[in-house]
Amino acid sequence: MPTGYAKPDNEEVLPQNEKDVLAKTKKKDQQALTLIHQCLDDTMFEKVADATTSKEAWEILQNSLYGVDKVRKVKLQTLRADFEVLKMKESKCISDYYSKVKVVVNQLRRYIEDIENVRVVEKIIRTLTPKFDFMVCVIEESKDLDSMMVEQLEGSLQAHEEKIKKRQEVPLGQLLKTHASFKDYGSEKSYRGNGRG
């Protein structure tokens, strides 16, 4: 932390050797202030642009970053809570849920939260809808979750989801044929029934 210099009340009455020391101190302080200015982005520079000493600039930065640190902690608390309450909804597909989880995880990592892959994989597995129960059992039995990548899990779950969708979708042509055959079967039955009487 820069120590800065104390500007004397009346520089003119100082002896020459003290004036020289003061001039060197001012020069070093201005160099430190210049270095501080060079290291800042535009937003942070605006905060210290009016500072006349390196110590003053440093204190402004320290106070503003202390506030930023508090905001960071609050944001981290919120993101942790968001991560904990994430749960897949029945109407959502796996890619939508994966994207939602990924957004929260990326934000956590942006705030320097060390969140491991295995924790994300376990979270996704724990919070899937019941239609994935069979697949979750297969994954837990056959794969090492500690080394599994989130993308691998997503791929396996998407493949399973596609199979479920294909089984649920009855092609329109097949549905019409089935409907027509029921009509034909019904009319033949009633025809035969009328002839036996």
MDTraj code that builds the backbone (N, CA, C; nanometers):
import mdtraj as md
import numpy as np

residues = "MET PRO THR GLY TYR ALA LYS PRO ASP ASN GLU GLU VAL LEU PRO GLN ASN GLU LYS ASP VAL LEU ALA LYS THR LYS LYS LYS ASP GLN GLN ALA LEU THR LEU ILE HIS GLN CYS LEU ASP ASP THR MET PHE GLU LYS VAL ALA ASP ALA THR THR SER LYS GLU ALA TRP GLU ILE LEU GLN ASN SER LEU TYR GLY VAL ASP LYS VAL ARG LYS VAL LYS LEU GLN THR LEU ARG ALA ASP PHE GLU VAL LEU LYS MET LYS GLU SER LYS CYS ILE SER ASP TYR TYR SER LYS VAL LYS VAL VAL VAL ASN GLN LEU ARG ARG TYR ILE GLU ASP ILE GLU ASN VAL ARG VAL VAL GLU LYS ILE ILE ARG THR LEU THR PRO LYS PHE ASP PHE MET VAL CYS VAL ILE GLU GLU SER LYS ASP LEU ASP SER MET MET VAL GLU GLN LEU GLU GLY SER LEU GLN ALA HIS GLU GLU LYS ILE LYS LYS ARG GLN GLU VAL PRO LEU GLY GLN LEU LEU LYS THR HIS ALA SER PHE LYS ASP TYR GLY SER GLU LYS SER TYR ARG GLY ASN GLY ARG GLY".split()
xyz = np.array([
    [0.0840, -0.1175, 0.0000],
    [0.0000, 0.0000, 0.0000],
    [0.0883, 0.1235, 0.0000],
    [0.0617, 0.2173, -0.0911],
    [0.1412, 0.3400, -0.0930],
    [0.1237, 0.4182, 0.0365],
    [0.2339, 0.4742, 0.0822],
    [0.2267, 0.5545, 0.2048],
    [0.1974, 0.6987, 0.1734],
    [0.2250, 0.7454, 0.0533],
    [0.1987, 0.8831, 0.0153],
    [0.2950, 0.9773, 0.0850],
    [0.2664, 1.1015, 0.0751],
    [0.3505, 1.1986, 0.1431],
    [0.2599, 1.3037, 0.2059],
    [0.3084, 1.3655, 0.3103],
    [0.2329, 1.4716, 0.3776],
    [0.2818, 1.6044, 0.3228],
    [0.1911, 1.6782, 0.2644],
    [0.2267, 1.8082, 0.2077],
    [0.2469, 1.9078, 0.3229],
    [0.3648, 1.9694, 0.3299],
    [0.3882, 2.0654, 0.4384],
    [0.3030, 2.1909, 0.4207],
    [0.2759, 2.2597, 0.5311],
    [0.1921, 2.3791, 0.5276],
    [0.2558, 2.4896, 0.4442],
    [0.3858, 2.5084, 0.4599],
    [0.4518, 2.6182, 0.3901],
    [0.5854, 2.5679, 0.3356],
    [0.5887, 2.5358, 0.2042],
    [0.7079, 2.4783, 0.1435],
    [0.8225, 2.5797, 0.1317],
    [0.7885, 2.7079, 0.1212],
    [0.8917, 2.8088, 0.0997],
    [0.9889, 2.8211, 0.2160],
    [0.9466, 2.7951, 0.3379],
    [1.0331, 2.8142, 0.4555],
    [1.1195, 2.6927, 0.4852],
    [1.1056, 2.5870, 0.4079],
    [1.1845, 2.4661, 0.4325],
    [1.3287, 2.4872, 0.3863],
    [1.4221, 2.4246, 0.4569],
    [1.5608, 2.4280, 0.4101],
    [1.5721, 2.3529, 0.2774],
    [1.6768, 2.3808, 0.2013],
    [1.6943, 2.3244, 0.0677],
    [1.6987, 2.1718, 0.0692],
    [1.7675, 2.1107, 0.1650],
    [1.7760, 1.9635, 0.1667],
    [1.6379, 1.9014, 0.1902],
    [1.5519, 1.9625, 0.2684],
    [1.4166, 1.9102, 0.2899],
    [1.3315, 1.9319, 0.1648],
    [1.3551, 2.0404, 0.0935],
    [1.2840, 2.0641, -0.0320],
    [1.3210, 1.9575, -0.1348],
    [1.4474, 1.9191, -0.1372],
    [1.4932, 1.8142, -0.2292],
    [1.4282, 1.6802, -0.1951],
    [1.4244, 1.6473, -0.0664],
    [1.3613, 1.5222, -0.0211],
    [1.2131, 1.5239, -0.0565],
    [1.1492, 1.6382, -0.0322],
    [1.0070, 1.6514, -0.0638],
    [0.9832, 1.6368, -0.2143],
    [1.0693, 1.6930, -0.2961],
    [1.0566, 1.6832, -0.4419],
    [1.0715, 1.5385, -0.4874],
    [1.1689, 1.4654, -0.4295],
    [1.1870, 1.3233, -0.4640],
    [1.0645, 1.2425, -0.4207],
    [1.0126, 1.2728, -0.3024],
    [0.8952, 1.2007, -0.2517],
    [0.7743, 1.2270, -0.3407],
    [0.7555, 1.3531, -0.3820],
    [0.6451, 1.3878, -0.4728],
    [0.6584, 1.3120, -0.6043],
    [0.7809, 1.3063, -0.6560],
    [0.8048, 1.2381, -0.7829],
    [0.7713, 1.0890, -0.7716],
    [0.8169, 1.0256, -0.6639],
    [0.7870, 0.8830, -0.6433],
    [0.6361, 0.8613, -0.6279],
    [0.5728, 0.9535, -0.5555],
    [0.4281, 0.9403, -0.5347],
    [0.3546, 0.9541, -0.6674],
    [0.3961, 1.0463, -0.7519],
    [0.3329, 1.0646, -0.8824],
    [0.3556, 0.9425, -0.9719],
    [0.4740, 0.8806, -0.9613],
    [0.5010, 0.7587, -1.0365],
    [0.4083, 0.6462, -0.9895],
    [0.3908, 0.6361, -0.8580],
    [0.3007, 0.5333, -0.8033],
    [0.1569, 0.5591, -0.8485],
    [0.1144, 0.6858, -0.8465],
    [-0.0206, 0.7212, -0.8906],
    [-0.0390, 0.6881, -1.0387],
    [0.0628, 0.7142, -1.1191],
    [0.0577, 0.6816, -1.2618],
    [0.0455, 0.5309, -1.2818],
    [0.1208, 0.4542, -1.2068],
    [0.1116, 0.3072, -1.2164],
    [-0.0280, 0.2579, -1.1792],
    [-0.0831, 0.3166, -1.0739],
    [-0.2194, 0.2785, -1.0339],
    [-0.3161, 0.3096, -1.1475],
    [-0.3058, 0.4283, -1.2056],
    [-0.3946, 0.4668, -1.3164],
    [-0.3815, 0.3714, -1.4342],
    [-0.2603, 0.3287, -1.4657],
    [-0.2369, 0.2414, -1.5807],
    [-0.2955, 0.1021, -1.5611],
    [-0.3101, 0.0617, -1.4384],
    [-0.3588, -0.0740, -1.4102],
    [-0.5109, -0.0840, -1.4055],
    [-0.5793, 0.0256, -1.4165],
    [-0.7241, 0.0258, -1.3977],
    [-0.7993, 0.0284, -1.5296],
    [-0.9181, -0.0316, -1.5281],
    [-1.0058, -0.0175, -1.6436],
    [-1.0759, 0.1181, -1.6344],
    [-1.1541, 0.1517, -1.7354],
    [-1.2153, 0.2852, -1.7420],
    [-1.3054, 0.3144, -1.6219],
    [-1.3840, 0.2175, -1.5819],
    [-1.4761, 0.2383, -1.4703],
    [-1.4021, 0.2677, -1.3419],
    [-1.3018, 0.1876, -1.3117],
    [-1.2258, 0.2077, -1.1876],
    [-1.1412, 0.3352, -1.1964],
    [-1.0917, 0.3680, -1.3154],
    [-1.0127, 0.4890, -1.3305],
    [-1.0941, 0.6122, -1.2932],
    [-1.2214, 0.6130, -1.3348],
    [-1.3074, 0.7276, -1.3045],
    [-1.3188, 0.7506, -1.1543],
    [-1.3106, 0.6459, -1.0771],
    [-1.3221, 0.6592, -0.9318],
    [-1.2015, 0.7301, -0.8713],
    [-1.0851, 0.7115, -0.9310],
    [-0.9628, 0.7683, -0.8718],
    [-0.9035, 0.8821, -0.9538],
    [-0.9743, 0.9262, -1.0567],
    [-0.9203, 1.0292, -1.1456],
    [-0.8896, 1.1598, -1.0717],
    [-0.9660, 1.1921, -0.9690],
    [-0.9464, 1.3176, -0.8960],
    [-0.8458, 1.3057, -0.7818],
    [-0.7976, 1.1871, -0.7550],
    [-0.7010, 1.1692, -0.6456],
    [-0.5697, 1.2377, -0.6807],
    [-0.5107, 1.3047, -0.5826],
    [-0.3854, 1.3774, -0.6083],
    [-0.2634, 1.3027, -0.5574],
    [-0.2846, 1.2025, -0.4730],
    [-0.1715, 1.1242, -0.4225],
    [-0.2020, 0.9761, -0.4423],
    [-0.0977, 0.8980, -0.4423],
    [-0.1148, 0.7536, -0.4579],
    [-0.1898, 0.6955, -0.3392],
    [-0.1659, 0.7493, -0.2211],
    [-0.2341, 0.7002, -0.1012],
    [-0.3838, 0.7256, -0.1110],
    [-0.4208, 0.8431, -0.1578],
    [-0.5626, 0.8768, -0.1729],
    [-0.6294, 0.7834, -0.2742],
    [-0.5633, 0.7600, -0.3873],
    [-0.6163, 0.6691, -0.4898],
    [-0.6301, 0.5281, -0.4341],
    [-0.5298, 0.4854, -0.3618],
    [-0.5310, 0.3509, -0.3039],
    [-0.6474, 0.3340, -0.2071],
    [-0.6706, 0.4334, -0.1227],
    [-0.7796, 0.4257, -0.0253],
    [-0.9158, 0.4217, -0.0940],
    [-0.9312, 0.5008, -0.2005],
    [-1.0567, 0.4993, -0.2768],
    [-1.0805, 0.3595, -0.3350],
    [-0.9765, 0.3026, -0.3952],
    [-0.9883, 0.1678, -0.4530],
    [-1.0191, 0.0639, -0.3461],
    [-0.9509, 0.0740, -0.2364],
    [-0.9704, -0.0220, -0.1283],
    [-1.1150, -0.0180, -0.0786],
    [-1.1674, 0.1029, -0.0573],
    [-1.3049, 0.1167, -0.0090],
    [-1.4065, 0.0671, -0.1112],
    [-1.3846, 0.0988, -0.2397],
    [-1.4804, 0.0543, -0.3408],
    [-1.4730, -0.0961, -0.3620],
    [-1.3531, -0.1526, -0.3550],
    [-1.3405, -0.2976, -0.3715],
    [-1.3917, -0.3731, -0.2506],
    [-1.3866, -0.3120, -0.1360],
    [-1.4451, -0.3753, -0.0170],
    [-1.5952, -0.3892, -0.0388],
    [-1.6570, -0.2864, -0.0954],
    [-1.7991, -0.2935, -0.1275],
    [-1.8271, -0.3987, -0.2326],
    [-1.7407, -0.4059, -0.3342],
    [-1.7550, -0.5062, -0.4397],
    [-1.7441, -0.6463, -0.3808],
    [-1.6542, -0.6635, -0.2849],
    [-1.6375, -0.7923, -0.2203],
    [-1.7648, -0.8328, -0.1458],
    [-1.8290, -0.7363, -0.0807],
    [-1.9551, -0.7658, -0.0114],
    [-2.0627, -0.8057, -0.1123],
    [-2.0698, -0.7324, -0.2219],
    [-2.1674, -0.7643, -0.3264],
    [-2.1402, -0.9035, -0.3817],
    [-2.0136, -0.9358, -0.4032],
    [-1.9740, -1.0676, -0.4532],
    [-2.0206, -1.1783, -0.3595],
    [-2.0024, -1.1564, -0.2292],
    [-2.0445, -1.2570, -0.1312],
    [-2.1958, -1.2776, -0.1332],
    [-2.2697, -1.1686, -0.1436],
    [-2.4161, -1.1790, -0.1489],
    [-2.4584, -1.2504, -0.2765],
    [-2.3964, -1.2141, -0.3893],
    [-2.4291, -1.2781, -0.5169],
    [-2.3982, -1.4279, -0.5117],
    [-2.2852, -1.4632, -0.4502],
    [-2.2499, -1.6047, -0.4357],
    [-2.3546, -1.6793, -0.3531],
    [-2.4010, -1.6182, -0.2455],
    [-2.5040, -1.6812, -0.1617],
    [-2.6302, -1.7074, -0.2448],
    [-2.6682, -1.6094, -0.3243],
    [-2.7873, -1.6225, -0.4084],
    [-2.7698, -1.7334, -0.5113],
    [-2.6536, -1.7361, -0.5760],
    [-2.6279, -1.8389, -0.6771],
    [-2.6218, -1.9782, -0.6157],
    [-2.5637, -1.9897, -0.4981],
    [-2.5613, -2.1203, -0.4302],
    [-2.7027, -2.1688, -0.4017],
    [-2.7869, -2.0775, -0.3555],
    [-2.9267, -2.1129, -0.3294],
    [-2.9974, -2.1531, -0.4588],
    [-2.9724, -2.0782, -0.5668],
    [-3.0316, -2.1121, -0.6968],
    [-2.9889, -2.2518, -0.7402],
    [-2.8625, -2.2834, -0.7198],
    [-2.8107, -2.4152, -0.7584],
    [-2.8787, -2.5257, -0.6776],
    [-2.8959, -2.5017, -0.5495],
    [-2.9553, -2.6039, -0.4625],
    [-3.1018, -2.6314, -0.4959],
    [-3.1771, -2.5295, -0.5370],
    [-3.3199, -2.5496, -0.5625],
    [-3.3511, -2.5912, -0.7061],
    [-3.2501, -2.5959, -0.7921],
    [-3.2742, -2.6381, -0.9308],
    [-3.3358, -2.7770, -0.9340],
    [-3.4382, -2.7912, -1.0158],
    [-3.5036, -2.9211, -1.0311],
    [-3.5699, -2.9231, -1.1682],
    [-3.5609, -3.0353, -1.2349],
    [-3.6198, -3.0460, -1.3689],
    [-3.7716, -3.0537, -1.3586],
    [-3.8402, -2.9813, -1.4468],
    [-3.9859, -2.9833, -1.4510],
    [-4.0310, -3.0863, -1.5521],
    [-4.1492, -3.1404, -1.5286],
    [-4.2034, -3.2458, -1.6160],
    [-4.2107, -3.2012, -1.7616],
    [-4.2455, -3.0758, -1.7846],
    [-4.2667, -3.0289, -1.9210],
    [-4.1366, -2.9949, -1.9936],
    [-4.0264, -2.9901, -1.9236],
    [-3.8993, -2.9486, -1.9834],
    [-3.8267, -3.0678, -2.0456],
    [-3.7475, -3.0376, -2.1477],
    [-3.6617, -3.1409, -2.2054],
    [-3.5238, -3.1306, -2.1392],
    [-3.4440, -3.2321, -2.1557],
    [-3.3148, -3.2399, -2.0876],
    [-3.2207, -3.1274, -2.1314],
    [-3.2263, -3.0871, -2.2567],
    [-3.1364, -2.9809, -2.3026],
    [-3.1708, -2.8470, -2.2371],
    [-3.3006, -2.8207, -2.2156],
    [-3.3407, -2.6974, -2.1462],
    [-3.2927, -2.6994, -2.0012],
    [-3.3103, -2.8124, -1.9360],
    [-3.2681, -2.8234, -1.7965],
    [-3.1159, -2.8136, -1.7849],
    [-3.0464, -2.8798, -1.8747],
    [-2.9002, -2.8738, -1.8750],
    [-2.8533, -2.7298, -1.8923],
    [-2.9155, -2.6569, -1.9840],
    [-2.8786, -2.5163, -2.0074],
    [-2.9001, -2.4326, -1.8819],
    [-3.0093, -2.4574, -1.8134],
    [-3.0403, -2.3836, -1.6906],
    [-2.9340, -2.4103, -1.5832],
    [-2.8971, -2.5365, -1.5688],
    [-2.7927, -2.5735, -1.4711],
    [-2.6604, -2.5101, -1.5114],
    [-2.6272, -2.5173, -1.6390],
    [-2.4992, -2.4647, -1.6881],
    [-2.4870, -2.3146, -1.6642],
    [-2.5964, -2.2408, -1.6819],
    [-2.5947, -2.0963, -1.6583],
    [-2.5575, -2.0668, -1.5128],
    [-2.6225, -2.1359, -1.4194],
    [-2.5945, -2.1124, -1.2769],
    [-2.4520, -2.1542, -1.2427],
    [-2.4073, -2.2675, -1.2939],
    [-2.2712, -2.3162, -1.2663],
    [-2.1680, -2.2183, -1.3210],
    [-2.1888, -2.1687, -1.4426],
    [-2.0943, -2.0723, -1.5006],
    [-2.0887, -1.9431, -1.4205],
    [-2.2033, -1.8980, -1.3718],
    [-2.2045, -1.7777, -1.2886],
    [-2.1303, -1.8025, -1.1577],
    [-2.1499, -1.9181, -1.0990],
    [-2.0767, -1.9522, -0.9761],
    [-1.9267, -1.9512, -1.0017],
    [-1.8852, -2.0100, -1.1110],
    [-1.7423, -2.0142, -1.1429],
    [-1.6882, -1.8746, -1.1743],
    [-1.7707, -1.7899, -1.2329],
    [-1.7288, -1.6522, -1.2598],
    [-1.7013, -1.5764, -1.1301],
    [-1.7744, -1.6120, -1.0265],
    [-1.7530, -1.5504, -0.8952],
    [-1.6522, -1.6298, -0.8122],
    [-1.5709, -1.7078, -0.8782],
    [-1.4607, -1.7837, -0.8195],
    [-1.5101, -1.8839, -0.7150],
    [-1.6189, -1.9510, -0.7472],
    [-1.6678, -2.0600, -0.6642],
    [-1.6145, -2.1896, -0.7248],
    [-1.5458, -2.2683, -0.6452],
    [-1.4894, -2.3935, -0.6939],
    [-1.5984, -2.5003, -0.6912],
    [-1.6628, -2.5197, -0.8050],
    [-1.7696, -2.6190, -0.8142],
    [-1.7234, -2.7282, -0.9108],
    [-1.7058, -2.8463, -0.8575],
    [-1.6485, -2.9563, -0.9346],
    [-1.7525, -3.0205, -1.0263],
    [-1.7024, -3.0831, -1.1317],
    [-1.7869, -3.1518, -1.2285],
    [-1.8741, -3.2580, -1.1634],
    [-1.8162, -3.3348, -1.0723],
    [-1.8898, -3.4441, -1.0092],
    [-2.0102, -3.3902, -0.9321],
    [-1.9955, -3.2726, -0.8731],
    [-2.1068, -3.2124, -0.7988],
    [-2.2207, -3.1750, -0.8942],
    [-2.1858, -3.1246, -1.0120],
    [-2.2865, -3.0872, -1.1110],
    [-2.3543, -3.2126, -1.1653],
    [-2.2765, -3.3156, -1.1947],
    [-2.3323, -3.4426, -1.2448],
    [-2.4291, -3.5008, -1.1423],
    [-2.3878, -3.5047, -1.0167],
    [-2.4742, -3.5591, -0.9112],
    [-2.6007, -3.4759, -0.8944],
    [-2.5883, -3.3451, -0.9062],
    [-2.7041, -3.2568, -0.8946],
    [-2.8045, -3.2868, -1.0049],
    [-2.7562, -3.2986, -1.1270],
    [-2.8464, -3.3260, -1.2394],
    [-2.9150, -3.4607, -1.2195],
    [-2.8388, -3.5620, -1.1835],
    [-2.8953, -3.6963, -1.1643],
    [-3.0013, -3.6967, -1.0540],
    [-2.9758, -3.6254, -0.9462],
    [-3.0686, -3.6215, -0.8323],
    [-3.1990, -3.5500, -0.8635],
    [-3.1969, -3.4586, -0.9583],
    [-3.3122, -3.3708, -0.9777],
    [-3.3859, -3.3931, -1.1091],
    [-3.3632, -3.5058, -1.1725],
    [-3.4339, -3.5375, -1.2963],
    [-3.5758, -3.5830, -1.2662],
    [-3.6601, -3.5786, -1.3682],
    [-3.7978, -3.6261, -1.3527],
    [-3.7988, -3.7794, -1.3486],
    [-3.9071, -3.8390, -1.2985],
    [-3.9131, -3.9858, -1.2864],
    [-3.8957, -4.0621, -1.4176],
    [-3.9238, -3.9991, -1.5316],
    [-3.9090, -4.0726, -1.6584],
    [-3.7629, -4.1103, -1.6865],
    [-3.6703, -4.0482, -1.6136],
    [-3.5285, -4.0793, -1.6311],
    [-3.4754, -4.1767, -1.5255],
    [-3.5603, -4.2254, -1.4369],
    [-3.5151, -4.3122, -1.3275],
    [-3.4380, -4.4340, -1.3776],
    [-3.4906, -4.4988, -1.4811],
    [-3.4240, -4.6175, -1.5346],
    [-3.2852, -4.5819, -1.5860],
    [-3.2765, -4.4724, -1.6596],
    [-3.1490, -4.4303, -1.7166],
    [-3.0499, -4.3917, -1.6077],
    [-3.0976, -4.3260, -1.5027],
    [-3.0111, -4.2873, -1.3903],
    [-2.9511, -4.4118, -1.3262],
    [-3.0331, -4.5151, -1.3071],
    [-2.9819, -4.6411, -1.2498],
    [-2.8732, -4.7016, -1.3370],
    [-2.8961, -4.7018, -1.4673],
    [-2.7980, -4.7571, -1.5607],
    [-2.6680, -4.6773, -1.5536],
    [-2.6782, -4.5457, -1.5525],
    [-2.5590, -4.4601, -1.5486],
    [-2.4829, -4.4801, -1.4178],
    [-2.5559, -4.4847, -1.3077],
    [-2.4895, -4.5019, -1.1775],
    [-2.4199, -4.6373, -1.1666],
    [-2.4785, -4.7400, -1.2265],
    [-2.4202, -4.8734, -1.2192],
    [-2.3031, -4.8928, -1.3146],
    [-2.3138, -4.8331, -1.4328],
    [-2.2147, -4.8637, -1.5352],
    [-2.1018, -4.7631, -1.5480],
    [-2.1181, -4.6416, -1.4940],
    [-2.0167, -4.5388, -1.5148],
    [-1.9646, -4.4855, -1.3826],
    [-1.8428, -4.4371, -1.3886],
    [-1.7807, -4.3744, -1.2731],
    [-1.8193, -4.2265, -1.2731],
    [-1.9063, -4.1875, -1.1808],
    [-1.9558, -4.0501, -1.1779],
    [-1.8454, -3.9496, -1.1485],
    [-1.7418, -3.9921, -1.0760],
    [-1.6325, -3.9004, -1.0429],
    [-1.5575, -3.8526, -1.1674],
    [-1.5502, -3.9377, -1.2682],
    [-1.4761, -3.9002, -1.3884],
    [-1.5669, -3.8612, -1.5051],
    [-1.6979, -3.8675, -1.4850],
    [-1.7919, -3.8378, -1.5927],
    [-1.8020, -3.6864, -1.6149],
    [-1.7989, -3.6473, -1.7401],
    [-1.8162, -3.5069, -1.7760],
    [-1.9663, -3.4763, -1.7840],
    [-2.0015, -3.3529, -1.7552],
    [-2.1420, -3.3119, -1.7594],
    [-2.1974, -3.3297, -1.9004],
    [-2.1159, -3.3022, -2.0001],
    [-2.1594, -3.3150, -2.1394],
    [-2.1895, -3.4607, -2.1749],
    [-2.1115, -3.5544, -2.1190],
    [-2.1372, -3.6968, -2.1423],
    [-2.2730, -3.7356, -2.0843],
    [-2.2990, -3.6873, -1.9636],
    [-2.4272, -3.7155, -1.8993],
    [-2.5412, -3.6595, -1.9831],
    [-2.5249, -3.5375, -2.0288],
    [-2.6291, -3.4750, -2.1098],
    [-2.6554, -3.5577, -2.2360],
    [-2.5487, -3.6031, -2.3030],
    [-2.5645, -3.6835, -2.4236],
    [-2.6397, -3.8127, -2.3977],
    [-2.6053, -3.8818, -2.2898],
    [-2.6747, -4.0068, -2.2551],
    [-2.8219, -3.9817, -2.2261],
    [-2.8496, -3.8759, -2.1520],
    [-2.9880, -3.8454, -2.1158],
    [-3.0692, -3.7999, -2.2377],
    [-3.0061, -3.7265, -2.3278],
    [-3.0766, -3.6844, -2.4493],
    [-3.1113, -3.8042, -2.5376],
    [-3.0186, -3.8989, -2.5473],
    [-3.0452, -4.0194, -2.6263],
    [-3.1636, -4.0965, -2.5673],
    [-3.1666, -4.1080, -2.4350],
    [-3.2767, -4.1763, -2.3674],
    [-3.4081, -4.1012, -2.3901],
    [-3.4027, -3.9702, -2.3823],
    [-3.5221, -3.8878, -2.4022],
    [-3.5770, -3.9056, -2.5435],
    [-3.4886, -3.9124, -2.6419],
    [-3.5324, -3.9322, -2.7803],
    [-3.6023, -4.0674, -2.7965],
    [-3.5495, -4.1694, -2.7320],
    [-3.6134, -4.3019, -2.7389],
    [-3.7527, -4.2980, -2.6779],
    [-3.7657, -4.2279, -2.5668],
    [-3.8968, -4.2156, -2.5019],
    [-3.9941, -4.1430, -2.5944],
    [-3.9480, -4.0361, -2.6580],
    [-4.0342, -3.9592, -2.7485],
    [-4.0804, -4.0442, -2.8657],
    [-3.9884, -4.1242, -2.9218],
    [-4.0246, -4.2082, -3.0374],
    [-4.1301, -4.3101, -2.9986],
    [-4.1195, -4.3652, -2.8789],
    [-4.2190, -4.4632, -2.8346],
    [-4.3546, -4.3989, -2.8116],
    [-4.3532, -4.2746, -2.7671],
    [-4.4788, -4.2057, -2.7376],
    [-4.5470, -4.1542, -2.8631],
    [-4.4700, -4.1244, -2.9663],
    [-4.5275, -4.0724, -3.0896],
    [-4.5787, -4.1880, -3.1750],
    [-4.7068, -4.1877, -3.2021],
    [-4.7644, -4.2868, -3.2922],
    [-4.7817, -4.2167, -3.4262],
    [-4.7197, -4.2701, -3.5304],
    [-4.7321, -4.2050, -3.6613],
    [-4.8785, -4.1923, -3.7025],
    [-4.9133, -4.0803, -3.7636],
    [-5.0513, -4.0513, -3.8027],
    [-5.1057, -4.1572, -3.8979],
    [-5.0244, -4.1999, -3.9916],
    [-5.0677, -4.3030, -4.0856],
    [-5.1055, -4.4322, -4.0141],
    [-5.0245, -4.4711, -3.9176],
    [-5.0518, -4.5936, -3.8427],
    [-5.1797, -4.5767, -3.7617],
    [-5.2010, -4.4601, -3.7053],
    [-5.3206, -4.4331, -3.6268],
    [-5.4454, -4.4403, -3.7148],
    [-5.4384, -4.3837, -3.8373],
    [-5.5525, -4.3885, -3.9285],
    [-5.5823, -4.5310, -3.9745],
    [-5.4781, -4.6086, -4.0026],
    [-5.4978, -4.7490, -4.0425],
    [-5.5650, -4.8269, -3.9305],
    [-5.5189, -4.8046, -3.8076],
    [-5.5770, -4.8742, -3.6937],
    [-5.7236, -4.8354, -3.6792],
    [-5.7537, -4.7084, -3.6931],
    [-5.8904, -4.6593, -3.6807],
    [-5.9783, -4.7201, -3.7907],
    [-5.9253, -4.7235, -3.9145],
    [-6.0004, -4.7796, -4.0275],
    [-6.0243, -4.9292, -4.0071],
    [-5.9260, -5.0009, -3.9564],
    [-5.9438, -5.1451, -3.9382],
    [-6.0464, -5.1729, -3.8284],
    [-6.0533, -5.0877, -3.7273],
    [-6.1555, -5.1048, -3.6244],
    [-6.2945, -5.0819, -3.6828],
    [-6.3065, -4.9853, -3.7747],
    [-6.4354, -4.9582, -3.8392],
    [-6.4774, -5.0793, -3.9222],
    [-6.3830, -5.1310, -4.0031],
    [-6.4122, -5.2468, -4.0880],
    [-6.4497, -5.3664, -4.0025],
    [-6.3769, -5.3877, -3.8958],
    [-6.4011, -5.5018, -3.8073],
    [-6.5388, -5.4882, -3.7432],
    [-6.5728, -5.3707, -3.7050],
    [-6.7026, -5.3474, -3.6405],
    [-6.8176, -5.3701, -3.7363],
    [-6.8047, -5.3280, -3.8627],
    [-6.9147, -5.3442, -3.9581],
    [-6.9295, -5.4906, -3.9987],
    [-6.8170, -5.5640, -4.0110],
    [-6.8249, -5.7068, -4.0431],
    [-6.8933, -5.7809, -3.9307],
    [-6.8617, -5.7462, -3.8089],
    [-6.9177, -5.8149, -3.6930],
    [-7.0679, -5.7928, -3.6872],
    [-7.1070, -5.6693, -3.7128],
    [-7.2509, -5.6417, -3.7047],
    [-7.3232, -5.7096, -3.8224],
    [-7.2562, -5.7176, -3.9388],
    [-7.3154, -5.7831, -4.0538],
    [-7.3347, -5.9307, -4.0268],
    [-7.2307, -5.9959, -3.9706],
    [-7.2375, -6.1378, -3.9405],
    [-7.3426, -6.1625, -3.8331],
    [-7.3475, -6.0731, -3.7404],
    [-7.4425, -6.0930, -3.6320],
    [-7.5852, -6.0863, -3.6821],
    [-7.6098, -6.0033, -3.7827],
    [-7.7466, -5.9897, -3.8344],
    [-7.7867, -6.1117, -3.9154],
    [-7.6922, -6.1786, -3.9806],
    [-7.7250, -6.2925, -4.0670],
    [-7.7559, -6.4186, -3.9879],
    [-7.7148, -6.4289, -3.8635],
    [-7.7347, -6.5536, -3.7894],
    [-7.8706, -6.5600, -3.7231],
    [-7.9388, -6.4608, -3.7122],
    [-8.0599, -6.4594, -3.6345],
    [-8.1644, -6.5436, -3.6773],
])
top = md.Topology()
chain = top.add_chain()
for i, resn in enumerate(residues, 1):
    res = top.add_residue(resn, chain, resSeq=i)
    for name in ("N", "CA", "C"):
        top.add_atom(name, md.element.get_by_symbol(name[0]), res)
traj = md.Trajectory(xyz[None], top)
